[in-house]
Amino acid sequence: MEYPINIVNIVLSLFLLVFFISVSIKLLSTLRKTKLSHIKWLIFVFLATSSVGFLKMGEKLFPFLEIGFNILELIAIVSLILFTKHAFYQNRKSSFWYILILAVGLSIGATIASVGKIISGEIPIYLFELYLLSHAVIIASIWHASAAFSSLNSIKNKNIDKNILLRYKLIGISAIFLSIQAFLFPIHGLLNSFLKATYIPEIYNSINLCLSVSFAFSQFYAWIVLGKKIKQGKVDFHSEKQLSEEEIAKMINEGL
């Protein structure tokens, strides 16, 4: 009876992999054409996240893959924090080092706990692992969302293309998807460990993949679709008064 849902998870995982790689390629093109060098960290987030679903699906057959899952999550978390730093706080004070050290510490703790769980098979160690990983992702994503919405609030009254304002709003919303995804980590662990319901892992994996796709689509729309509209707007209106993307990024990074 699990077969149909497993097929859904496989299809969603394949879609997620292709989608994230496609977004990464588009972002790489944007990186080459603009001075928005912080985009490279977002590419790392996508590439690391795109592999997580397949590792989780193979975890039942090869338990050691959970270590790889945690390592990929660590790469994604660090890359997201670096993206937030370089996109919003490049030339001004922030909580960057505190956020980075705390998130990395929690992620490393989760990786160590995963080794202990594989060796011992103890449920409490498994739940502790999910608890640590959940908090690491939540810390990184909430800081990302806070930076995006704070920047949006600081530039919304300036003469800026509305598509750029929408971009920052979508970036913040996408981070909320990540925080919800992380919040579900320990809840899934509790249900899967104690209720032993057949469909709970598959349902969770489907929800998890949908949240990942929502995050990716939000970022794709923010950087690729809106990027084209912003570029087209410059061609159509030739506005000398409107600030460019690079000028806005510089203004945000300097806290102006």
C-alpha positions as CSV (number, residue, x, y, z in Angstrom):
1,M,0.0,0.0,0.0
2,E,3.0,2.3,0.3
3,Y,3.9,2.1,-3.3
4,P,1.8,4.9,-4.8
5,I,3.0,7.4,-2.3
6,N,6.6,6.4,-2.8
7,I,6.2,6.9,-6.5
8,V,4.9,10.4,-5.8
9,N,8.0,11.1,-3.6
10,I,10.3,9.9,-6.3
11,V,8.6,12.1,-9.0
12,L,8.7,15.1,-6.7
13,S,12.4,14.5,-5.8
14,L,13.2,14.3,-9.5
15,F,11.3,17.5,-10.2
16,L,13.0,19.2,-7.3
17,L,16.5,18.1,-8.6
18,V,15.8,19.3,-12.1
19,F,14.1,22.5,-10.9
20,F,17.0,23.4,-8.5
21,I,19.6,22.7,-11.1
22,S,17.7,24.8,-13.7
23,V,17.4,27.7,-11.2
24,S,21.1,27.4,-10.4
25,I,22.0,27.6,-14.1
26,K,19.9,30.7,-14.5
27,L,21.4,32.3,-11.4
28,L,24.9,31.5,-12.7
29,S,24.0,33.4,-15.9
30,T,22.7,36.3,-13.8
31,L,25.9,36.2,-11.7
32,R,28.0,36.6,-14.8
33,K,26.0,39.5,-16.2
34,T,25.7,41.6,-13.0
35,K,27.7,42.7,-10.0
36,L,25.5,40.8,-7.6
37,S,28.2,38.4,-6.5
38,H,26.3,37.2,-3.5
39,I,24.1,35.1,-5.8
40,K,26.8,32.5,-5.8
41,W,25.9,31.5,-2.2
42,L,22.2,31.1,-3.3
43,I,23.4,28.7,-6.0
44,F,25.2,26.6,-3.3
45,V,21.9,26.5,-1.3
46,F,20.0,25.2,-4.3
47,L,22.6,22.6,-5.3
48,A,22.9,21.2,-1.7
49,T,19.1,21.2,-1.2
50,S,18.5,19.4,-4.5
51,S,20.3,16.3,-3.3
52,V,18.6,16.0,0.1
53,G,15.4,14.3,-1.1
54,F,17.3,11.4,-2.8
55,L,19.4,10.8,0.3
56,K,16.4,10.7,2.5
57,M,14.7,8.2,0.2
58,G,17.6,5.9,0.3
59,E,18.1,6.2,4.0
60,K,16.0,3.1,4.9
61,L,18.3,0.9,2.7
62,F,21.5,2.6,3.6
63,P,21.3,4.3,7.0
64,F,24.8,5.9,6.7
65,L,23.3,8.2,4.1
66,E,21.8,10.2,7.0
67,I,25.3,11.5,7.6
68,G,25.5,12.8,4.1
69,F,22.0,14.4,4.5
70,N,23.3,16.3,7.5
71,I,26.4,17.4,5.7
72,L,24.3,18.7,2.8
73,E,22.0,20.5,5.2
74,L,25.1,22.1,6.8
75,I,26.4,23.3,3.4
76,A,22.9,24.7,2.6
77,I,22.6,26.5,6.0
78,V,26.1,28.0,5.8
79,S,25.5,29.1,2.2
80,L,22.2,30.7,3.2
81,I,23.8,32.6,6.1
82,L,26.6,33.8,3.8
83,F,24.1,34.9,1.2
84,T,22.2,36.9,3.8
85,K,25.4,38.5,5.0
86,H,26.6,39.5,1.6
87,A,23.2,40.5,0.2
88,F,22.1,42.6,3.1
89,Y,24.9,43.3,5.6
90,Q,28.1,43.5,3.5
91,N,29.3,46.8,4.8
92,R,27.4,47.2,8.1
93,K,27.3,45.5,11.5
94,S,25.1,42.5,12.0
95,S,24.7,39.3,14.0
96,F,26.5,37.3,11.3
97,W,29.2,35.7,13.4
98,Y,26.8,34.8,16.2
99,I,24.3,33.3,13.7
100,L,27.0,31.4,11.8
101,I,28.7,29.9,14.9
102,L,25.4,28.9,16.5
103,A,23.9,27.4,13.3
104,V,27.1,25.6,12.4
105,G,27.5,24.3,16.0
106,L,23.9,22.9,16.0
107,S,24.4,21.4,12.5
108,I,27.7,19.7,13.6
109,G,25.9,18.4,16.7
110,A,23.2,17.0,14.6
111,T,25.7,15.2,12.4
112,I,27.5,13.7,15.4
113,A,24.1,12.6,16.8
114,S,23.2,11.0,13.5
115,V,26.4,8.8,13.8
116,G,25.3,7.9,17.3
117,K,21.8,7.0,16.1
118,I,23.2,4.8,13.3
119,I,25.4,2.9,15.8
120,S,22.9,2.6,18.7
121,G,19.5,2.9,17.0
122,E,18.2,4.8,20.0
123,I,15.1,6.9,19.3
124,P,16.1,9.7,21.8
125,I,19.3,10.3,19.9
126,Y,17.4,10.5,16.6
127,L,15.0,13.0,18.1
128,F,17.9,15.0,19.5
129,E,19.5,15.1,16.1
130,L,16.2,16.4,14.5
131,Y,15.9,19.0,17.3
132,L,19.4,20.3,16.7
133,L,19.0,20.4,12.9
134,S,15.6,22.0,13.1
135,H,16.9,24.9,15.2
136,A,19.9,25.4,12.9
137,V,17.7,25.8,9.8
138,I,15.2,28.0,11.7
139,I,17.9,30.3,12.9
140,A,19.4,30.7,9.4
141,S,16.0,31.1,7.6
142,I,14.5,33.5,10.2
143,W,17.6,35.8,9.9
144,H,17.3,35.6,6.2
145,A,13.6,36.5,6.2
146,S,14.2,39.3,8.8
147,A,16.9,40.8,6.6
148,A,14.7,40.7,3.5
149,F,11.7,42.3,5.1
150,S,13.8,44.9,6.9
151,S,15.5,45.9,3.6
152,L,12.1,46.0,1.9
153,N,10.8,48.4,4.6
154,S,13.9,50.6,4.2
155,I,13.5,51.0,0.4
156,K,9.8,50.9,-0.2
157,N,9.3,54.7,-0.2
158,K,12.2,55.3,-2.7
159,N,11.9,55.6,-6.4
160,I,12.3,51.9,-7.2
161,D,10.8,49.6,-9.7
162,K,7.9,47.8,-8.0
163,N,9.3,44.4,-9.3
164,I,12.4,45.0,-7.2
165,L,10.2,45.5,-4.1
166,L,8.3,42.3,-5.0
167,R,11.6,40.5,-5.2
168,Y,12.6,41.3,-1.6
169,K,9.1,40.3,-0.4
170,L,9.4,36.9,-2.2
171,I,12.8,36.4,-0.7
172,G,11.4,36.9,2.8
173,I,8.4,34.6,2.1
174,S,10.7,31.9,0.7
175,A,12.6,31.9,4.0
176,I,9.4,31.4,5.9
177,F,8.8,28.2,3.8
178,L,12.2,27.0,5.0
179,S,11.4,27.7,8.7
180,I,8.1,25.8,8.4
181,Q,10.0,22.9,6.9
182,A,12.5,22.9,9.7
183,F,9.7,23.2,12.4
184,L,8.3,19.9,11.0
185,F,11.6,18.0,11.5
186,P,11.2,17.0,15.2
187,I,7.4,16.6,14.8
188,H,7.9,14.1,12.1
189,G,10.4,12.3,14.2
190,L,8.0,12.0,17.1
191,L,5.2,10.7,15.0
192,N,7.3,8.3,13.0
193,S,9.0,6.9,16.2
194,F,6.0,6.4,18.4
195,L,2.9,6.1,16.3
196,K,4.4,3.8,13.7
197,A,1.8,4.9,11.2
198,T,2.5,3.5,7.7
199,Y,1.8,6.7,5.8
200,I,3.4,9.3,8.1
201,P,6.9,9.2,6.7
202,E,5.6,9.3,3.1
203,I,3.2,12.1,3.9
204,Y,5.9,14.1,5.7
205,N,8.3,13.6,2.7
206,S,5.7,14.9,0.3
207,I,5.0,18.0,2.5
208,N,8.8,18.4,2.9
209,L,9.3,18.3,-0.9
210,C,6.4,20.7,-1.5
211,L,7.9,23.2,0.9
212,S,11.3,22.8,-0.8
213,V,9.6,23.5,-4.2
214,S,7.8,26.5,-2.8
215,F,11.1,27.9,-1.6
216,A,12.8,27.2,-4.9
217,F,9.9,28.7,-7.0
218,S,9.8,31.8,-4.8
219,Q,13.5,32.3,-5.3
220,F,13.2,31.5,-9.0
221,Y,10.4,34.0,-9.5
222,A,12.3,36.6,-7.5
223,W,15.6,36.4,-9.3
224,I,14.8,35.1,-12.8
225,V,11.2,36.1,-13.7
226,L,11.3,39.5,-11.9
227,G,14.9,39.9,-13.1
228,K,13.7,39.8,-16.7
229,K,10.8,42.3,-15.9
230,I,13.2,44.6,-14.2
231,K,15.5,44.5,-17.2
232,Q,12.6,45.1,-19.6
233,G,11.4,48.0,-17.5
234,K,14.7,49.7,-18.0
235,V,14.5,49.3,-21.7
236,D,10.9,50.4,-21.9
237,F,11.1,53.5,-19.7
238,H,14.7,54.6,-19.8
239,S,14.3,56.1,-16.4
240,E,17.3,57.9,-15.1
241,K,15.7,58.6,-11.7
242,Q,15.0,55.0,-10.8
243,L,17.8,53.2,-8.8
244,S,19.5,50.2,-10.4
245,E,19.7,46.8,-8.8
246,E,23.4,47.3,-8.0
247,E,22.7,50.7,-6.5
248,I,19.9,49.3,-4.3
249,A,22.1,46.4,-3.2
250,K,24.8,48.8,-2.3
251,M,22.4,51.1,-0.5
252,I,21.0,48.2,1.6
253,N,24.5,46.9,2.4
254,E,25.5,50.3,3.7
255,G,22.3,50.8,5.6
256,L,21.3,53.9,3.8
